[in-house]
Amino acid sequence: MAKKEKTGKKKDNDRMWLVATIALLLFIGGVLALDYYKKKQAEVPQETETPQIGTPEPTAPLHPIVPDAEIQAALNSGNPLVLYFYSSSCGTCVQAKDNVRALEEKLKPYNIAFITVELTSNEAIYKKFESGTSSIIVWKGKPLLNESFTKDTNVDEMLAKILQILKTG
């Protein structure tokens, strides 16, 4: 009977070693698999997050921020100017930036100043005009036009409208 009992303990001991060995092999295999996965992930080029519609892409301001005092001086000068009201957190404004830059370039030969008015930086000017974001105000001593300006706006048509308003204004 003592021999049978000893054999049972040996079997239990062998099973314990077998279970421990399997557990150790599974642990080592998991560590190796995780290491392999991390190396493969490092090899794959990471995609940048695509902005969703209505959210601005992370960029620098559309133009350097113009202080309110300089904007006010331009308004008081009597010279024609175009004000573009925008916010860096406005998705429509961010999407319109190429059109905004194109309009600004097309106005240069006519000596019409183009000033961007940023909502958070030029809050006093925003309040003065009560304008929405992504809009254009044509100014010559007084507002002559206040119109939405988006990525879908035809820049040449907007230029023609600005020139006509300034001519007749």
C-alpha positions as CSV (number, residue, x, y, z in Angstrom):
1,M,0.0,0.0,0.0
2,A,2.9,2.3,0.8
3,K,4.3,1.7,-2.7
4,K,1.0,2.6,-4.3
5,E,0.7,5.8,-2.3
6,K,4.2,6.8,-3.4
7,T,3.4,6.2,-7.0
8,G,0.3,8.4,-6.7
9,K,2.4,11.2,-5.2
10,K,4.9,10.8,-8.0
11,K,2.1,11.1,-10.6
12,D,0.8,14.2,-8.9
13,N,4.3,15.7,-8.8
14,D,4.8,14.9,-12.5
15,R,1.5,16.5,-13.4
16,M,2.5,19.6,-11.4
17,W,5.8,19.9,-13.3
18,L,3.9,19.3,-16.6
19,V,1.4,22.1,-15.8
20,A,4.2,24.4,-14.7
21,T,6.2,23.7,-17.9
22,I,3.2,24.3,-20.1
23,A,2.4,27.6,-18.3
24,L,6.0,28.7,-18.6
25,L,6.0,27.9,-22.3
26,L,2.7,29.8,-22.8
27,F,4.1,32.8,-21.0
28,I,7.3,32.8,-23.1
29,G,5.2,32.3,-26.3
30,G,3.0,35.3,-25.3
31,V,6.0,37.5,-24.6
32,L,7.6,36.6,-27.9
33,A,4.3,37.1,-29.8
34,L,3.9,40.6,-28.2
35,D,7.4,41.5,-29.1
36,Y,6.9,40.4,-32.7
37,Y,3.6,42.4,-32.9
38,K,5.3,45.5,-31.6
39,K,8.1,45.2,-34.1
40,K,5.6,44.8,-36.9
41,Q,3.6,47.8,-35.8
42,A,6.8,49.9,-35.8
43,E,7.4,48.9,-39.4
44,V,4.0,50.0,-40.6
45,P,3.8,53.8,-41.4
46,Q,1.4,55.5,-39.0
47,E,-1.4,57.4,-40.8
48,T,-2.2,60.8,-39.6
49,E,-5.7,61.5,-38.3
50,T,-7.9,62.9,-41.0
51,P,-10.0,65.9,-39.8
52,Q,-13.7,65.3,-39.8
53,I,-16.0,67.6,-41.7
54,G,-16.7,70.7,-39.6
55,T,-13.5,70.4,-37.6
56,P,-10.5,72.5,-38.5
57,E,-7.3,70.9,-39.4
58,P,-4.4,71.8,-37.1
59,T,-2.7,74.7,-38.8
60,A,-1.2,78.0,-38.1
61,P,-3.6,81.0,-38.3
62,L,-4.8,82.0,-41.7
63,H,-2.7,85.2,-41.5
64,P,-0.7,86.9,-38.8
65,I,-3.1,88.3,-36.2
66,V,-3.6,92.0,-36.8
67,P,-4.2,94.0,-33.6
68,D,-7.6,95.7,-33.2
69,A,-5.9,99.2,-33.2
70,E,-4.4,98.5,-36.7
71,I,-7.7,97.3,-38.0
72,Q,-9.4,100.4,-36.6
73,A,-6.8,102.6,-38.2
74,A,-7.4,100.9,-41.6
75,L,-11.1,101.4,-41.2
76,N,-10.6,105.1,-40.5
77,S,-8.2,105.6,-43.4
78,G,-10.9,106.1,-46.0
79,N,-9.2,103.6,-48.3
80,P,-11.2,100.6,-49.5
81,L,-10.6,97.4,-47.8
82,V,-12.0,93.9,-47.5
83,L,-12.4,92.3,-44.1
84,Y,-12.6,88.5,-43.9
85,F,-14.1,87.3,-40.6
86,Y,-13.0,83.9,-39.5
87,S,-12.3,81.6,-36.5
88,S,-9.5,79.0,-36.4
89,S,-12.1,76.7,-34.9
90,C,-14.6,77.2,-37.7
91,G,-14.6,74.2,-40.2
92,T,-16.1,76.3,-43.0
93,C,-13.4,78.9,-42.5
94,V,-10.6,76.4,-42.6
95,Q,-12.0,74.8,-45.7
96,A,-12.3,78.3,-47.4
97,K,-8.6,79.2,-46.8
98,D,-7.5,78.6,-50.4
99,N,-10.3,80.8,-51.7
100,V,-9.5,83.5,-49.1
101,R,-5.8,83.5,-50.2
102,A,-6.8,83.6,-53.9
103,L,-9.1,86.6,-53.3
104,E,-6.5,88.4,-51.4
105,E,-4.0,88.0,-54.3
106,K,-6.6,89.1,-56.8
107,L,-7.3,92.3,-54.8
108,K,-3.6,93.4,-54.8
109,P,-3.5,95.0,-58.3
110,Y,-6.4,97.2,-57.2
111,N,-4.7,98.4,-54.0
112,I,-7.6,97.1,-51.9
113,A,-6.3,96.1,-48.5
114,F,-7.3,92.7,-47.3
115,I,-7.5,92.1,-43.5
116,T,-8.4,88.9,-41.7
117,V,-10.3,89.4,-38.5
118,E,-10.0,86.4,-36.1
119,L,-12.8,85.9,-33.7
120,T,-10.9,85.3,-30.5
121,S,-8.0,87.7,-31.2
122,N,-10.1,90.5,-32.6
123,E,-13.2,90.2,-30.4
124,A,-13.9,94.0,-30.3
125,I,-13.9,94.3,-34.1
126,Y,-16.1,91.2,-34.3
127,K,-18.6,92.8,-31.9
128,K,-18.5,96.1,-33.8
129,F,-19.6,94.4,-37.1
130,E,-21.7,91.6,-35.6
131,S,-20.5,89.5,-38.5
132,G,-20.6,85.8,-38.7
133,T,-17.5,83.6,-39.3
134,S,-16.4,83.0,-42.9
135,S,-17.8,86.2,-44.2
136,I,-16.6,89.2,-46.2
137,I,-17.3,92.8,-45.5
138,V,-16.3,95.4,-48.1
139,W,-15.6,98.7,-46.4
140,K,-15.1,102.2,-47.7
141,G,-15.9,104.5,-44.9
142,K,-18.9,102.3,-44.2
143,P,-19.8,98.6,-44.8
144,L,-20.9,98.2,-48.5
145,L,-21.2,94.4,-48.6
146,N,-21.5,91.7,-46.0
147,E,-21.6,88.3,-47.5
148,S,-20.7,84.7,-46.7
149,F,-17.4,83.4,-48.2
150,T,-16.8,79.7,-48.4
151,K,-14.8,77.1,-50.3
152,D,-17.7,77.0,-52.8
153,T,-17.6,80.8,-53.5
154,N,-16.5,81.7,-57.0
155,V,-13.5,84.0,-56.4
156,D,-13.7,85.7,-59.7
157,E,-17.4,86.5,-59.2
158,M,-16.7,87.8,-55.7
159,L,-13.9,90.0,-57.1
160,A,-16.2,91.4,-59.7
161,K,-18.9,92.1,-57.1
162,I,-16.4,93.8,-54.8
163,L,-15.1,96.0,-57.6
164,Q,-18.6,96.9,-58.7
165,I,-19.7,97.8,-55.2
166,L,-16.6,100.0,-54.7
167,K,-17.2,101.7,-58.0
168,T,-20.8,102.5,-57.3
169,G,-20.6,102.5,-53.5
